[in-house]
């Protein structure tokens, strides 16, 4: 095989799409003027291809991506339910080239408070396996739902919600897409419900 073809196939390019957060139904959504910022849920880094500087990932290498929140001024949060697709939704490939190994939320914006984790799912399976939930999740998805007990956080605030550790299982592309971003606002604006 030509060495240039080997080199090209040895690169793993993982793209992440920035997706604007949508507050779940029934929660306060304020009318935003063009001067106000919008709360967002996003994935970083946006492009990942390499481990050590300029060294491409190989099968069995591991890397992580962060799912973070940028909460705008005047908004509050006491919980979230975020689901990330890590396969390329347009390719029809069920597993893609990555396998999620674990979720880490030990240093997220809620870590200083008592919390309840309602959903922790990898490929449609509850973590730990004895837990309930994940009925609407499938292969190619990672999901975390967490709530603070008796506390709310107010914007402006930016920080990590969770980190996903992935293992490379093959060569090719995988696209990260936030396909569910429910951010719970416990202090609705009664003038604009």
N, CA, C and O atoms as a DFTB+ gen file, in Angstrom:
772 C
 N C O
     1  1       0.847      -1.176       0.000
     2  2       0.000       0.000       0.000
     3  2       0.893       1.240       0.000
     4  3       1.915       1.272       0.686
     5  1       0.517       2.239      -0.752
     6  2       1.269       3.488      -0.842
     7  2       1.344       4.141       0.533
     8  3       0.333       4.215       1.232
     9  1       2.533       4.618       0.938
    10  2       2.701       5.195       2.283
    11  2       1.875       6.450       2.482
    12  3       1.467       6.734       3.608
    13  1       1.611       7.213       1.429
    14  2       0.785       8.412       1.590
    15  2      -0.663       8.042       1.886
    16  3      -1.351       8.762       2.610
    17  1      -1.133       6.914       1.328
    18  2      -2.493       6.464       1.629
    19  2      -2.559       5.974       3.069
    20  3      -3.530       6.253       3.771
    21  1      -1.526       5.239       3.522
    22  2      -1.484       4.797       4.914
    23  2      -1.535       5.985       5.858
    24  3      -2.258       5.973       6.854
    25  1      -0.756       7.017       5.532
    26  2      -0.706       8.203       6.382
    27  2      -2.080       8.864       6.443
    28  3      -2.532       9.268       7.515
    29  1      -2.742       8.975       5.292
    30  2      -4.061       9.605       5.263
    31  2      -5.078       8.814       6.068
    32  3      -5.904       9.398       6.769
    33  1      -5.025       7.476       5.974
    34  2      -6.009       6.676       6.687
    35  2      -5.712       6.574       8.172
    36  3      -6.563       6.143       8.950
    37  1      -4.500       6.971       8.572
    38  2      -4.176       6.869       9.996
    39  2      -4.643       8.070      10.801
    40  3      -4.501       8.080      12.023
    41  1      -5.188       9.070      10.154
    42  2      -5.677      10.240      10.881
    43  2      -7.121      10.060      11.301
    44  3      -7.952       9.574      10.535
    45  1      -7.403      10.453      12.509
    46  2      -8.773      10.456      12.997
    47  2      -9.150      11.904      13.227
    48  3      -8.527      12.602      14.028
    49  1     -10.165      12.345      12.528
    50  2     -10.628      13.718      12.680
    51  2     -12.006      13.674      13.307
    52  3     -12.944      13.106      12.746
    53  1     -12.113      14.260      14.440
    54  2     -13.378      14.263      15.144
    55  2     -13.867      15.704      15.190
    56  3     -13.199      16.574      15.749
    57  1     -15.009      15.950      14.614
    58  2     -15.561      17.298      14.566
    59  2     -16.687      17.432      15.565
    60  3     -17.470      16.503      15.769
    61  1     -16.760      18.562      16.170
    62  2     -17.876      18.816      17.076
    63  2     -18.636      20.023      16.568
    64  3     -18.034      21.018      16.165
    65  1     -19.919      19.942      16.584
    66  2     -20.759      21.049      16.166
    67  2     -21.227      21.805      17.397
    68  3     -21.683      21.213      18.376
    69  1     -21.107      23.107      17.328
    70  2     -21.620      23.906      18.433
    71  2     -23.126      24.025      18.263
    72  3     -23.625      24.369      17.191
    73  1     -23.815      23.741      19.313
    74  2     -25.263      23.725      19.246
    75  2     -25.816      24.641      20.334
    76  3     -25.394      24.578      21.488
    77  1     -26.745      25.471      19.958
    78  2     -27.365      26.368      20.925
    79  2     -28.329      25.596      21.801
    80  3     -29.127      24.793      21.317
    81  1     -28.245      25.846      23.084
    82  2     -29.117      25.184      24.044
    83  2     -30.535      25.716      23.912
    84  3     -30.762      26.903      23.676
    85  1     -31.475      24.805      24.069
    86  2     -32.882      25.179      24.077
    87  2     -33.441      24.781      25.429
    88  3     -33.297      23.630      25.843
    89  1     -34.071      25.704      26.116
    90  2     -34.675      25.368      27.400
    91  2     -35.852      24.455      27.161
    92  3     -36.622      24.651      26.221
    93  1     -35.992      23.461      28.010
    94  2     -37.033      22.454      27.795
    95  2     -38.426      23.060      27.922
    96  3     -38.619      24.116      28.524
    97  1     -39.384      22.356      27.334
    98  2     -40.764      22.838      27.297
    99  2     -41.295      23.065      28.698
   100  3     -41.017      22.294      29.616
   101  1     -42.050      24.116      28.847
   102  2     -42.645      24.421      30.135
   103  2     -41.765      25.287      31.011
   104  3     -42.200      25.702      32.086
   105  1     -40.567      25.568      30.600
   106  2     -39.681      26.406      31.378
   107  2     -39.672      27.809      30.792
   108  3     -40.089      28.025      29.654
   109  1     -39.202      28.738      31.567
   110  2     -39.182      30.117      31.120
   111  2     -38.193      30.315      29.977
   112  3     -37.026      29.937      30.076
   113  1     -38.669      30.903      28.907
   114  2     -37.799      31.300      27.812
   115  2     -38.041      32.784      27.617
   116  3     -39.131      33.194      27.219
   117  1     -37.041      33.579      27.894
   118  2     -37.224      35.023      27.808
   119  2     -37.071      35.504      26.385
   120  3     -36.256      34.986      25.622
   121  1     -37.866      36.500      26.036
   122  2     -37.717      37.115      24.722
   123  2     -36.363      37.817      24.717
   124  3     -36.094      38.662      25.571
   125  1     -35.523      37.472      23.769
   126  2     -34.177      38.014      23.740
   127  2     -34.047      39.071      22.661
   128  3     -34.425      38.849      21.511
   129  1     -33.515      40.213      23.035
   130  2     -33.208      41.216      22.034
   131  2     -31.829      40.898      21.476
   132  3     -31.138      40.023      21.998
   133  1     -31.426      41.587      20.438
   134  2     -30.140      41.295      19.811
   135  2     -28.968      41.638      20.707
   136  3     -27.852      41.192      20.442
   137  1     -29.182      42.422      21.768
   138  2     -28.080      42.791      22.652
   139  2     -27.857      41.775      23.769
   140  3     -26.831      41.831      24.447
   141  1     -28.801      40.841      23.979
   142  2     -28.659      39.851      25.034
   143  2     -27.950      38.611      24.518
   144  3     -28.077      38.244      23.350
   145  1     -27.200      37.973      25.409
   146  2     -26.560      36.718      25.031
   147  2     -27.514      35.567      25.252
   148  3     -28.426      35.653      26.074
   149  1     -27.305      34.496      24.521
   150  2     -28.136      33.314      24.619
   151  2     -27.351      32.245      25.364
   152  3     -26.173      32.033      25.077
   153  1     -27.981      31.571      26.311
   154  2     -27.330      30.460      26.997
   155  2     -27.072      29.350      25.994
   156  3     -27.921      29.055      25.153
   157  1     -25.891      28.731      26.083
   158  2     -25.539      27.685      25.132
   159  2     -24.925      26.484      25.829
   160  3     -24.282      26.612      26.871
   161  1     -25.132      25.325      25.242
   162  2     -24.443      24.102      25.613
   163  2     -23.534      23.793      24.436
   164  3     -23.982      23.795      23.290
   165  1     -22.261      23.527      24.707
   166  2     -21.329      23.304      23.608
   167  2     -20.323      22.220      23.956
   168  3     -20.136      21.868      25.121
   169  1     -19.677      21.696      22.910
   170  2     -18.676      20.639      23.045
   171  2     -17.325      21.226      22.680
   172  3     -17.209      21.967      21.704
   173  1     -16.293      20.896      23.467
   174  2     -14.945      21.317      23.117
   175  2     -13.976      20.181      23.424
   176  3     -14.217      19.427      24.367
   177  1     -12.921      20.032      22.688
   178  2     -12.526      20.900      21.577
   179  2     -13.433      20.665      20.378
   180  3     -14.103      19.637      20.281
   181  1     -13.445      21.625      19.474
   182  2     -14.303      21.502      18.300
   183  2     -13.714      20.558      17.264
   184  3     -14.458      19.939      16.504
   185  1     -12.392      20.436      17.218
   186  2     -11.741      19.500      16.302
   187  2     -10.652      18.776      17.075
   188  3      -9.855      19.403      17.772
   189  1     -10.620      17.465      16.952
   190  2      -9.595      16.668      17.625
   191  2      -9.024      15.693      16.609
   192  3      -9.767      14.960      15.956
   193  1      -7.733      15.686      16.480
   194  2      -7.145      14.717      15.566
   195  2      -5.918      14.053      16.142
   196  3      -5.484      13.000      15.675
   197  1      -5.352      14.694      17.185
   198  2      -4.008      14.267      17.542
   199  2      -3.817      14.175      19.050
   200  3      -4.435      14.909      19.821
   201  1      -2.936      13.244      19.452
   202  2      -2.566      13.124      20.855
   203  2      -1.472      14.125      21.148
   204  3      -1.738      15.317      21.299
   205  1      -0.240      13.647      21.230
   206  2       0.897      14.549      21.411
   207  2       0.932      15.475      20.201
   208  3       0.359      15.139      19.165
   209  1       1.590      16.634      20.299
   210  2       1.567      17.584      19.184
   211  2       1.834      16.916      17.833
   212  3       2.886      16.319      17.605
   213  1       0.856      17.039      16.959
   214  2       0.920      16.558      15.574
   215  2       1.034      15.047      15.432
   216  3       1.374      14.567      14.350
   217  1       0.764      14.285      16.478
   218  2       0.769      12.829      16.380
   219  2      -0.674      12.358      16.273
   220  3      -1.467      12.601      17.182
   221  1      -1.032      11.688      15.175
   222  2      -2.430      11.263      15.009
   223  2      -2.805      10.187      16.011
   224  3      -1.958       9.425      16.477
   225  1      -4.102      10.136      16.335
   226  2      -4.603       9.069      17.199
   227  2      -4.538       7.742      16.455
   228  3      -4.677       7.690      15.233
   229  1      -4.328       6.684      17.204
   230  2      -4.308       5.332      16.656
   231  2      -5.337       4.497      17.412
   232  3      -5.819       4.908      18.467
   233  1      -5.671       3.333      16.877
   234  2      -6.604       2.436      17.540
   235  2      -6.111       2.168      18.958
   236  3      -4.925       1.922      19.177
   237  1      -7.028       2.218      19.916
   238  2      -6.828       2.043      21.362
   239  2      -6.342       3.294      22.082
   240  3      -6.269       3.286      23.311
   241  1      -6.004       4.381      21.365
   242  2      -5.694       5.645      22.035
   243  2      -6.965       6.173      22.683
   244  3      -8.069       5.850      22.243
   245  1      -6.817       6.982      23.726
   246  2      -7.959       7.591      24.395
   247  2      -7.822       9.108      24.391
   248  3      -6.712       9.638      24.425
   249  1      -8.948       9.798      24.351
   250  2      -8.987      11.257      24.462
   251  2     -10.346      11.637      25.042
   252  3     -11.269      10.823      25.057
   253  1     -10.463      12.866      25.514
   254  2     -11.738      13.283      26.085
   255  2     -12.224      14.568      25.444
   256  3     -11.441      15.363      24.924
   257  1     -13.533      14.752      25.494
   258  2     -14.168      15.994      25.070
   259  2     -15.025      16.487      26.228
   260  3     -15.538      15.692      27.016
   261  1     -15.173      17.787      26.324
   262  2     -15.956      18.417      27.389
   263  2     -17.295      18.894      26.849
   264  3     -17.372      19.446      25.751
   265  1     -18.330      18.681      27.616
   266  2     -19.635      19.259      27.329
   267  2     -19.825      20.340      28.381
   268  3     -19.838      20.059      29.579
   269  1     -19.972      21.583      27.922
   270  2     -19.973      22.737      28.832
   271  2     -21.204      23.597      28.627
   272  3     -21.929      23.463      27.641
   273  1     -21.419      24.483      29.585
   274  2     -22.550      25.407      29.569
   275  2     -22.035      26.827      29.703
   276  3     -21.141      27.107      30.502
   277  1     -22.604      27.711      28.918
   278  2     -22.396      29.139      29.088
   279  2     -23.776      29.727      29.380
   280  3     -24.602      29.888      28.482
   281  1     -24.009      30.043      30.658
   282  2     -25.310      30.525      31.120
   283  2     -25.311      32.049      31.090
   284  3     -24.446      32.690      31.686
   285  1     -26.271      32.612      30.404
   286  2     -26.307      34.063      30.253
   287  2     -26.819      34.758      31.514
   288  3     -27.456      34.139      32.367
   289  1     -26.535      36.023      31.611
   290  2     -26.965      36.849      32.730
   291  2     -28.492      36.849      32.806
   292  3     -29.176      36.945      31.788
   293  1     -29.013      36.741      34.026
   294  2     -30.453      36.748      34.218
   295  2     -31.092      35.368      34.155
   296  3     -32.278      35.227      34.455
   297  1     -30.328      34.344      33.771
   298  2     -30.836      32.979      33.718
   299  2     -30.328      32.207      34.923
   300  3     -29.290      32.552      35.487
   301  1     -31.049      31.163      35.324
   302  2     -30.665      30.323      36.447
   303  2     -30.717      28.868      36.020
   304  3     -31.356      28.514      35.030
   305  1     -30.030      28.033      36.789
   306  2     -30.011      26.602      36.483
   307  2     -29.963      25.816      37.788
   308  3     -29.266      26.191      38.732
   309  1     -30.718      24.720      37.824
   310  2     -30.577      23.778      38.939
   311  2     -30.534      22.339      38.432
   312  3     -30.509      21.400      39.228
   313  1     -30.525      22.164      37.109
   314  2     -30.435      20.832      36.553
   315  2     -30.269      20.855      35.055
   316  3     -30.523      21.861      34.392
   317  1     -29.831      19.713      34.531
   318  2     -29.686      19.572      33.085
   319  2     -29.868      18.110      32.700
   320  3     -29.687      17.206      33.515
   321  1     -30.227      17.904      31.452
   322  2     -30.323      16.567      30.861
   323  2     -29.788      16.713      29.442
   324  3     -30.479      17.218      28.557
   325  1     -28.556      16.269      29.235
   326  2     -27.859      16.471      27.968
   327  2     -27.570      15.114      27.331
   328  3     -27.066      14.204      27.990
   329  1     -27.894      14.987      26.047
   330  2     -27.560      13.775      25.291
   331  2     -26.710      14.175      24.093
   332  3     -27.055      15.090      23.346
   333  1     -25.591      13.472      23.924
   334  2     -24.648      13.740      22.842
   335  2     -24.572      12.511      21.939
   336  3     -24.352      11.397      22.412
   337  1     -24.756      12.721      20.641
   338  2     -24.485      11.674      19.657
   339  2     -23.022      11.784      19.281
   340  3     -22.536      12.883      19.017
   341  1     -22.305      10.661      19.253
   342  2     -20.896      10.694      18.892
   343  2     -20.616      10.006      17.566
   344  3     -19.458       9.897      17.165
   345  1     -21.653       9.540      16.877
   346  2     -21.458       8.984      15.545
   347  2     -21.811      10.040      14.522
   348  3     -22.391      11.074      14.851
   349  1     -21.459       9.772      13.288
   350  2     -21.822      10.695      12.223
   351  2     -23.257      10.383      11.809
   352  3     -23.498       9.351      11.184
   353  1     -24.216      11.249      12.142
   354  2     -25.615      10.916      11.899
   355  2     -25.965      10.797      10.417
   356  3     -27.002      10.229      10.075
   357  1     -25.118      11.321       9.538
   358  2     -25.420      11.270       8.111
   359  2     -24.794      10.060       7.428
   360  3     -25.050       9.826       6.246
   361  1     -23.984       9.288       8.141
   362  2     -23.296       8.165       7.508
   363  2     -24.068       6.861       7.612
   364  3     -23.826       5.935       6.838
   365  1     -24.993       6.778       8.556
   366  2     -25.700       5.529       8.764
   367  2     -24.875       4.499       9.517
   368  3     -25.308       3.358       9.678
   369  1     -23.701       4.884       9.978
   370  2     -22.854       3.974      10.736
   371  2     -23.298       4.008      12.182
   372  3     -23.368       5.080      12.784
   373  1     -23.602       2.842      12.755
   374  2     -24.131       2.807      14.114
   375  2     -23.070       3.132      15.150
   376  3     -23.348       3.900      16.070
   377  1     -21.882       2.588      15.043
   378  2     -20.896       2.805      16.082
   379  2     -19.791       3.763      15.694
   380  3     -19.149       4.331      16.579
   381  1     -19.541       3.968      14.423
   382  2     -18.495       4.889      14.021
   383  2     -17.123       4.355      14.379
   384  3     -16.867       3.155      14.285
   385  1     -16.252       5.245      14.787
   386  2     -14.855       4.884      15.042
   387  2     -14.451       5.118      16.484
   388  3     -13.265       5.080      16.812
   389  1     -15.423       5.359      17.347
   390  2     -15.140       5.654      18.750
   391  2     -15.998       4.789      19.670
   392  3     -17.086       4.343      19.306
   393  1     -15.471       4.569      20.870
   394  2     -16.236       3.898      21.912
   395  2     -16.124       4.751      23.177
   396  3     -15.013       5.009      23.642
   397  1     -17.263       5.198      23.748
   398  2     -17.196       5.961      24.994
   399  2     -16.833       5.027      26.153
   400  3     -17.475       3.997      26.360
   401  1     -15.807       5.401      26.895
   402  2     -15.314       4.576      27.992
   403  2     -15.983       4.973      29.301
   404  3     -16.400       4.113      30.076
   405  1     -16.086       6.296      29.550
   406  2     -16.651       6.745      30.825
   407  2     -17.111       8.189      30.746
   408  3     -16.748       8.932      29.834
   409  1     -17.924       8.568      31.734
   410  2     -18.353       9.953      31.946
   411  2     -17.731      10.442      33.245
   412  3     -17.687       9.710      34.233
   413  1     -17.254      11.674      33.242
   414  2     -16.712      12.263      34.458
   415  2     -17.397      13.602      34.685
   416  3     -17.278      14.516      33.869
   417  1     -18.112      13.715      35.791
   418  2     -18.764      14.971      36.161
   419  2     -18.340      15.386      37.569
   420  3     -19.030      16.165      38.227
   421  1     -17.213      14.868      38.023
   422  2     -16.746      15.122      39.391
   423  2     -16.266      16.556      39.597
   424  3     -16.181      17.017      40.736
   425  1     -15.951      17.267      38.519
   426  2     -15.475      18.655      38.643
   427  2     -16.359      19.614      37.863
   428  3     -15.888      20.641      37.375
   429  1     -17.641      19.280      37.745
   430  2     -18.514      20.155      36.970
   431  2     -19.027      21.327      37.811
   432  3     -18.654      21.475      38.975
   433  1     -19.873      22.145      37.220
   434  2     -20.353      23.351      37.907
   435  2     -21.197      23.028      39.129
   436  3     -21.431      23.915      39.950
   437  1     -21.663      21.791      39.285
   438  2     -22.452      21.378      40.437
   439  2     -21.620      20.679      41.501
   440  3     -22.166      20.321      42.545
   441  1     -20.346      20.469      41.291
   442  2     -19.547      19.585      42.154
   443  2     -19.425      20.050      43.601
   444  3     -19.102      19.238      44.468
   445  1     -19.668      21.307      43.891
   446  2     -19.584      21.805      45.268
   447  2     -20.885      21.608      46.043
   448  3     -20.965      21.964      47.219
   449  1     -21.893      21.050      45.399
   450  2     -23.217      20.950      46.005
   451  2     -23.686      19.499      46.040
   452  3     -23.151      18.642      45.337
   453  1     -24.688      19.240      46.865
   454  2     -25.299      17.918      46.888
   455  2     -26.164      17.776      45.640
   456  3     -26.994      18.638      45.354
   457  1     -25.970      16.691      44.901
   458  2     -26.696      16.508      43.649
   459  2     -27.340      15.135      43.577
   460  3     -27.035      14.234      44.359
   461  1     -28.234      15.008      42.619
   462  2     -28.826      13.726      42.263
   463  2     -28.592      13.509      40.780
   464  3     -28.889      14.383      39.966
   465  1     -28.062      12.351      40.425
   466  2     -27.887      11.989      39.022
   467  2     -29.086      11.132      38.639
   468  3     -29.278      10.041      39.177
   469  1     -29.897      11.636      37.698
   470  2     -31.096      10.911      37.282
   471  2     -30.822       9.989      36.108
   472  3     -31.414       8.913      36.014
   473  1     -29.939      10.392      35.216
   474  2     -29.619       9.604      34.031
   475  2     -28.119       9.630      33.828
   476  3     -27.508      10.699      33.827
   477  1     -27.523       8.468      33.657
   478  2     -26.127       8.358      33.265
   479  2     -26.069       7.168      32.319
   480  3     -26.118       6.015      32.748
   481  1     -25.963       7.463      31.013
   482  2     -26.126       6.432      30.003
   483  2     -25.002       6.467      28.977
   484  3     -24.584       7.537      28.534
   485  1     -24.523       5.298      28.607
   486  2     -23.567       5.152      27.514
   487  2     -24.121       4.082      26.588
   488  3     -24.349       2.947      27.008
   489  1     -24.335       4.438      25.340
   490  2     -24.862       3.503      24.329
   491  2     -26.168       2.850      24.762
   492  3     -26.398       1.671      24.492
   493  1     -27.024       3.620      25.435
   494  2     -28.324       3.120      25.846
   495  2     -28.314       2.268      27.098
   496  3     -29.355       1.743      27.491
   497  1     -27.160       2.116      27.735
   498  2     -27.036       1.315      28.954
   499  2     -26.821       2.221      30.157
   500  3     -26.023       3.157      30.103
   501  1     -27.535       1.940      31.248
   502  2     -27.371       2.718      32.479
   503  2     -26.007       2.454      33.089
   504  3     -25.495       1.335      33.045
   505  1     -25.430       3.496      33.656
   506  2     -24.176       3.390      34.405
   507  2     -24.515       3.804      35.831
   508  3     -24.924       4.952      36.007
   509  1     -24.384       2.992      36.845
   510  2     -24.018       1.568      36.776
   511  2     -25.141       0.771      36.122
   512  3     -26.270       1.244      35.990
   513  1     -24.807      -0.434      35.723
   514  2     -25.752      -1.258      34.963
   515  2     -27.041      -1.534      35.726
   516  3     -28.071      -1.800      35.107
   517  1     -27.007      -1.477      37.056
   518  2     -28.196      -1.750      37.866
   519  2     -29.149      -0.561      37.955
   520  3     -30.260      -0.695      38.467
   521  1     -28.725       0.596      37.462
   522  2     -29.550       1.800      37.557
   523  2     -30.718       1.746      36.566
   524  3     -30.734       0.927      35.647
   525  1     -31.684       2.628      36.773
   526  2     -32.849       2.720      35.894
   527  2     -32.610       3.810      34.857
   528  3     -31.671       4.597      34.980
   529  1     -33.445       3.852      33.856
   530  2     -33.380       4.922      32.870
   531  2     -32.805       4.463      31.552
   532  3     -32.641       3.266      31.316
   533  1     -32.502       5.413      30.698
   534  2     -31.863       5.203      29.396
   535  2     -32.782       4.512      28.402
   536  3     -32.295       3.984      27.402
   537  1     -34.080       4.492      28.632
   538  2     -34.995       3.775      27.745
   539  2     -35.072       4.390      26.354
   540  3     -35.352       3.675      25.393
   541  1     -34.834       5.682      26.214
   542  2     -34.910       6.332      24.906
   543  2     -33.542       6.520      24.259
   544  3     -33.450       7.151      23.206
   545  1     -32.484       5.993      24.856
   546  2     -31.135       6.153      24.330
   547  2     -30.718       4.899      23.576
   548  3     -31.187       3.798      23.865
   549  1     -29.832       5.085      22.607
   550  2     -29.406       3.976      21.757
   551  2     -27.889       3.996      21.583
   552  3     -27.204       4.890      22.081
   553  1     -27.381       3.001      20.872
   554  2     -25.974       2.937      20.527
   555  2     -25.573       4.223      19.819
   556  3     -26.277       4.686      18.922
   557  1     -24.447       4.799      20.220
   558  2     -23.976       6.043      19.602
   559  2     -24.349       7.287      20.385
   560  3     -24.166       8.401      19.894
   561  1     -24.875       7.119      21.604
   562  2     -25.287       8.259      22.416
   563  2     -24.717       8.167      23.828
   564  3     -24.583       7.082      24.394
   565  1     -24.388       9.328      24.376
   566  2     -23.957       9.458      25.766
   567  2     -24.881      10.494      26.397
   568  3     -25.145      11.537      25.799
   569  1     -25.378      10.208      27.616
   570  2     -26.358      11.107      28.238
   571  2     -26.091      11.230      29.724
   572  3     -25.747      10.255      30.393
   573  1     -26.257      12.459      30.238
   574  2     -26.164      12.693      31.672
   575  2     -27.261      13.664      32.078
   576  3     -27.448      14.704      31.448
   577  1     -27.982      13.316      33.132
   578  2     -28.974      14.189      33.739
   579  2     -28.641      14.343      35.202
   580  3     -28.554      13.349      35.923
   581  1     -28.449      15.584      35.664
   582  2     -28.042      15.841      37.046
   583  2     -28.764      17.077      37.571
   584  3     -28.997      18.032      36.830
   585  1     -29.123      17.053      38.880
   586  2     -29.817      18.174      39.515
   587  2     -29.179      18.515      40.843
   588  3     -28.735      17.629      41.573
   589  1     -29.134      19.815      41.159
   590  2     -28.687      20.271      42.474
   591  2     -29.878      20.176      43.420
   592  3     -31.007      20.475      43.033
   593  1     -29.629      19.764      44.645
   594  2     -30.692      19.681      45.631
   595  2     -30.721      20.952      46.472
   596  3     -29.747      21.264      47.157
   597  1     -31.838      21.692      46.424
   598  2     -32.037      22.861      47.268
   599  2     -31.190      24.069      46.940
   600  3     -30.967      24.899      47.821
   601  1     -30.712      24.209      45.731
   602  2     -29.828      25.318      45.350
   603  2     -30.038      25.633      43.877
   604  3     -30.423      24.759      43.100
   605  1     -29.790      26.865      43.494
   606  2     -29.771      27.251      42.084
   607  2     -28.506      28.048      41.819
   608  3     -27.966      28.689      42.720
   609  1     -28.043      28.007      40.597
   610  2     -26.904      28.811      40.156
   611  2     -27.417      29.812      39.139
   612  3     -28.256      29.477      38.303
   613  1     -26.921      31.036      39.206
   614  2     -27.373      32.090      38.302
   615  2     -26.242      32.582      37.424
   616  3     -25.076      32.573      37.817
   617  1     -26.613      33.016      36.210
   618  2     -25.643      33.538      35.252
   619  2     -25.330      34.985      35.517
   620  3     -26.075      35.650      36.237
   621  1     -24.259      35.492      34.962
   622  2     -23.439      34.791      33.980
   623  2     -22.556      33.739      34.649
   624  3     -21.985      33.964      35.716
   625  1     -22.464      32.582      33.986
   626  2     -21.709      31.456      34.507
   627  2     -21.296      30.569      33.341
   628  3     -22.102      30.281      32.457
   629  1     -20.054      30.142      33.341
   630  2     -19.574      29.202      32.328
   631  2     -18.832      28.090      33.034
   632  3     -18.124      28.330      34.012
   633  1     -18.990      26.873      32.543
   634  2     -18.261      25.764      33.131
   635  2     -18.638      24.439      32.524
   636  3     -19.577      24.329      31.736
   637  1     -17.884      23.442      32.912
   638  2     -18.073      22.082      32.405
   639  2     -19.280      21.426      33.058
   640  3     -19.513      21.584      34.257
   641  1     -20.050      20.686      32.255
   642  2     -21.135      19.858      32.766
   643  2     -20.652      18.418      32.933
   644  3     -20.908      17.787      33.959
   645  1     -19.953      17.902      31.922
   646  2     -19.332      16.588      32.030
   647  2     -18.288      16.412      30.941
   648  3     -18.231      17.167      29.971
   649  1     -17.476      15.404      31.133
   650  2     -16.406      15.061      30.201
   651  2     -16.615      13.616      29.770
   652  3     -16.912      12.752      30.596
   653  1     -16.457      13.356      28.472
   654  2     -16.600      11.998      27.950
   655  2     -15.220      11.506      27.535
   656  3     -14.534      12.155      26.745
   657  1     -14.813      10.354      28.071
   658  2     -13.559       9.723      27.667
   659  2     -13.881       8.722      26.568
   660  3     -14.703       7.825      26.751
   661  1     -13.219       8.886      25.416
   662  2     -13.423       8.011      24.273
   663  2     -12.171       7.186      24.005
   664  3     -11.051       7.617      24.276
   665  1     -12.387       5.995      23.470
   666  2     -11.294       5.170      22.967
   667  2     -11.477       5.058      21.457
   668  3     -12.586       4.829      20.973
   669  1     -10.381       5.220      20.718
   670  2     -10.416       5.102      19.266
   671  2     -10.500       3.618      18.914
   672  3      -9.692       2.813      19.378
   673  1     -11.493       3.263      18.085
   674  2     -11.688       1.861      17.709
   675  2     -11.438       1.606      16.228
   676  3     -11.425       0.454      15.792
   677  1     -11.242       2.663      15.455
   678  2     -10.999       2.504      14.022
   679  2     -10.618       3.831      13.417
   680  3     -10.527       4.841      14.115
   681  1     -10.396       3.829      12.123
   682  2      -9.984       5.036      11.422
   683  2     -11.157       5.612      10.644
   684  3     -11.927       4.879      10.023
   685  1     -11.282       6.924      10.686
   686  2     -12.367       7.596       9.993
   687  2     -12.801       8.819      10.765
   688  3     -12.037       9.366      11.560
   689  1     -14.038       9.251      10.529
   690  2     -14.574      10.458      11.144
   691  2     -15.748      10.128      12.052
   692  3     -16.485       9.171      11.816
   693  1     -15.907      10.928      13.083
   694  2     -17.076      10.846      13.941
   695  2     -17.464      12.267      14.303
   696  3     -16.615      13.078      14.675
   697  1     -18.742      12.562      14.193
   698  2     -19.228      13.912      14.466
   699  2     -19.963      13.918      15.796
   700  3     -20.815      13.065      16.043
   701  1     -19.633      14.884      16.656
   702  2     -20.345      15.051      17.920
   703  2     -21.479      16.040      17.708
   704  3     -21.277      17.125      17.163
   705  1     -22.665      15.661      18.140
   706  2     -23.833      16.532      18.019
   707  2     -24.598      16.501      19.335
   708  3     -24.936      15.423      19.825
   709  1     -24.874      17.664      19.912
   710  2     -25.747      17.735      21.081
   711  2     -27.163      17.621      20.546
   712  3     -27.675      18.564      19.944
   713  1     -27.810      16.462      20.761
   714  2     -29.154      16.313      20.209
   715  2     -30.241      16.501      21.260
   716  3     -31.427      16.518      20.934
   717  1     -29.837      16.642      22.521
   718  2     -30.791      16.986      23.578
   719  2     -30.062      17.879      24.556
   720  3     -29.021      17.499      25.092
   721  1     -30.594      19.054      24.792
   722  2     -29.976      19.978      25.738
   723  2     -31.068      20.631      26.567
   724  3     -31.440      21.781      26.333
   725  1     -31.576      19.888      27.536
   726  2     -32.587      20.436      28.444
   727  2     -31.865      21.035      29.638
   728  3     -31.216      20.326      30.407
   729  1     -31.984      22.340      29.784
   730  2     -31.377      23.062      30.898
   731  2     -32.530      23.601      31.732
   732  3     -33.340      24.387      31.240
   733  1     -32.608      23.183      32.992
   734  2     -33.756      23.516      33.824
   735  2     -33.555      24.861      34.501
   736  3     -32.596      25.062      35.247
   737  1     -34.474      25.776      34.228
   738  2     -34.470      27.099      34.838
   739  2     -35.521      27.097      35.944
   740  3     -36.717      27.128      35.658
   741  1     -35.089      27.060      37.202
   742  2     -36.048      26.953      38.301
   743  2     -36.715      28.278      38.677
   744  3     -37.624      28.306      39.506
   745  1     -36.264      29.367      38.070
   746  2     -36.820      30.683      38.403
   747  2     -37.453      31.273      37.143
   748  3     -36.859      32.140      36.502
   749  1     -38.646      30.813      36.785
   750  2     -39.267      31.308      35.555
   751  2     -39.646      32.771      35.658
   752  3     -39.939      33.279      36.741
   753  1     -39.638      33.433      34.528
   754  2     -40.068      34.821      34.441
   755  2     -41.592      34.808      34.336
   756  3     -42.144      34.481      33.285
   757  1     -42.270      35.165      35.430
   758  2     -43.734      35.090      35.459
   759  2     -44.392      36.055      34.483
   760  3     -45.539      35.845      34.089
   761  1     -43.673      37.124      34.082
   762  2     -44.246      38.062      33.125
   763  2     -44.167      37.512      31.704
   764  3     -44.829      38.036      30.807
   765  1     -43.374      36.469      31.482
   766  2     -43.236      35.898      30.151
   767  2     -43.111      34.379      30.285
   768  3     -42.045      33.828      30.012
   769  1     -44.179      33.696      30.699
   770  2     -44.066      32.265      31.006
   771  2     -43.821      31.416      29.762
   772  3     -43.705      30.195      29.861
